[in-house]
């Protein structure tokens, strides 16, 4: 892992306000820096969670939140988030998401942050045109008259 990158960009179930149990990892080990934007990216509605992929168009972007992870807990936090996002560093091609470093704009500042890119085909997925999953999550909650549920992923243990 690149030790000098301690920021994380999240765009889905790890954002503030989410009911995902994995949010506790960030609450206890990271500081919220602010809202951020990643250019040349597109987000897709995958049902219970979103997925973002790289694009060639600088006009496409995704909105999310940036956290600064406590450096003393960085390895532990990233290992737990890798399990949650089903990223296996020893098998990136077989992983549901892949963790990469990307450029993020937070207000007037550009910084480097980790992001989890969706690692499956998106041809059948519905694009989230506004690039902000929190708006989709609110629509789901309103239309279902319930909270957005935690994605059903593998039974990887989150510490």
C-alpha positions in Angstrom: 0.0 0.0 0.0 1.2 3.5 -0.7 1.7 4.9 2.8 1.7 8.6 1.8 -1.9 8.5 0.6 -4.2 8.7 3.7 -7.3 10.1 2.1 -10.3 8.0 1.0 -13.0 9.0 -1.4 -16.4 7.3 -0.8 -19.4 7.6 -3.0 -21.9 5.0 -1.8 -22.8 3.1 1.3 -19.8 4.4 3.3 -20.9 8.1 3.0 -22.2 9.9 6.1 -25.8 9.2 6.8 -25.6 5.6 5.5 -26.9 2.8 7.6 -24.1 0.5 6.5 -22.4 -1.2 9.5 -19.0 -0.6 7.8 -19.4 3.1 8.4 -18.2 2.6 12.0 -14.7 1.9 10.6 -14.6 5.4 9.3 -16.3 7.0 12.3 -13.7 5.7 14.7 -10.6 5.9 12.5 -11.0 8.8 10.1 -11.8 12.5 10.0 -14.4 13.8 7.4 -12.6 16.3 5.2 -15.6 17.4 3.1 -17.5 16.7 -0.1 -15.4 15.8 -3.1 -15.7 15.3 -6.9 -13.9 12.9 -9.1 -13.9 13.8 -12.9 -13.8 11.3 -15.8 -16.0 8.9 -13.8 -19.5 7.6 -14.0 -21.7 6.1 -11.4 -24.2 3.2 -11.8 -27.1 2.1 -9.7 -26.5 -1.6 -9.0 -29.6 -2.1 -6.8 -28.5 -2.1 -3.2 -25.3 -0.1 -3.8 -23.6 1.9 -6.5 -20.5 1.3 -8.6 -18.3 3.9 -10.3 -16.1 3.4 -13.3 -13.5 5.5 -15.1 -14.6 7.2 -18.3 -12.8 9.3 -20.9 -15.1 12.3 -20.6 -14.0 15.0 -18.2 -17.6 16.2 -18.2 -18.7 13.1 -16.4 -18.1 13.1 -12.6 -19.1 11.6 -9.3 -19.8 13.2 -6.0 -18.8 11.7 -2.7 -17.1 12.4 0.6 -13.4 12.5 1.5 -12.0 11.2 4.7 -8.5 11.4 6.1 -7.6 8.2 7.8 -5.5 8.2 10.9 -2.1 7.2 9.7 -1.5 4.8 12.7 -4.6 2.9 11.7 -4.3 3.1 7.9 -3.3 -0.5 7.2 -6.0 -1.9 9.5 -8.7 0.4 8.1 -7.8 -0.3 4.5 -7.7 -4.1 5.1 -11.2 -3.9 6.7 -12.6 -1.8 3.8 -11.0 -4.1 1.3 -13.0 -6.9 2.8 -16.2 -4.9 2.8 -15.7 -3.9 -0.9 -14.6 -7.4 -1.8 -11.2 -6.3 -3.0 -8.5 -8.9 -2.9 -5.1 -7.3 -3.5 -3.7 -10.6 -4.5 -6.5 -11.1 -7.1 -7.7 -7.7 -8.4 -9.2 -9.2 -11.6 -11.4 -11.5 -9.5 -12.5 -8.7 -7.1 -15.9 -6.9 -7.1 -14.1 -3.6 -6.6 -10.5 -2.5 -7.1 -8.8 0.1 -4.9 -6.8 2.7 -6.8 -5.5 6.2 -6.2 -7.4 9.0 -7.9 -7.5 12.7 -8.1 -10.2 14.4 -6.0 -11.3 18.0 -5.9 -12.4 19.2 -2.5 -13.6 22.8 -2.7 -10.5 24.5 -4.3 -8.0 21.8 -3.3 -6.8 18.9 -5.5 -5.7 15.9 -3.6 -4.9 12.2 -4.0 -7.2 9.7 -2.4 -8.0 6.0 -2.5 -11.2 5.0 -4.3 -12.9 1.7 -4.9 -13.8 1.4 -8.6 -16.4 -1.1 -9.7 -14.7 -4.1 -11.4 -17.6 -5.7 -13.4 -19.3 -4.9 -16.7 -21.9 -2.1 -16.4 -23.8 -2.5 -19.7 -26.9 -3.6 -17.9 -26.7 -1.2 -15.0 -28.7 2.1 -14.8 -26.5 5.2 -14.9 -26.9 7.7 -12.0 -26.8 10.8 -14.2 -26.4 13.3 -11.4 -23.3 11.4 -10.2 -24.5 11.5 -6.5 -25.7 8.2 -4.9 -27.1 10.1 -1.9 -29.9 11.4 -4.1 -30.7 7.9 -5.4 -30.6 6.5 -1.8 -33.1 9.2 -0.7 -35.4 8.3 -3.6 -35.2 4.6 -2.7 -35.9 5.3 1.0 -38.8 7.6 0.0 -40.3 5.2 -2.5 -39.9 2.2 -0.2 -40.9 4.1 2.9 -37.9 2.5 4.5 -34.2 2.9 5.0 -31.7 1.9 2.4 -30.5 -1.6 3.3 -26.9 -2.8 3.6 -25.8 -4.5 0.4 -25.8 -8.2 0.5 -22.2 -9.1 -0.2 -20.0 -11.9 1.0 -19.8 -12.6 4.7 -16.5 -11.0 5.1 -16.1 -9.8 8.7 -15.7 -6.1 9.2 -13.7 -5.2 12.3 
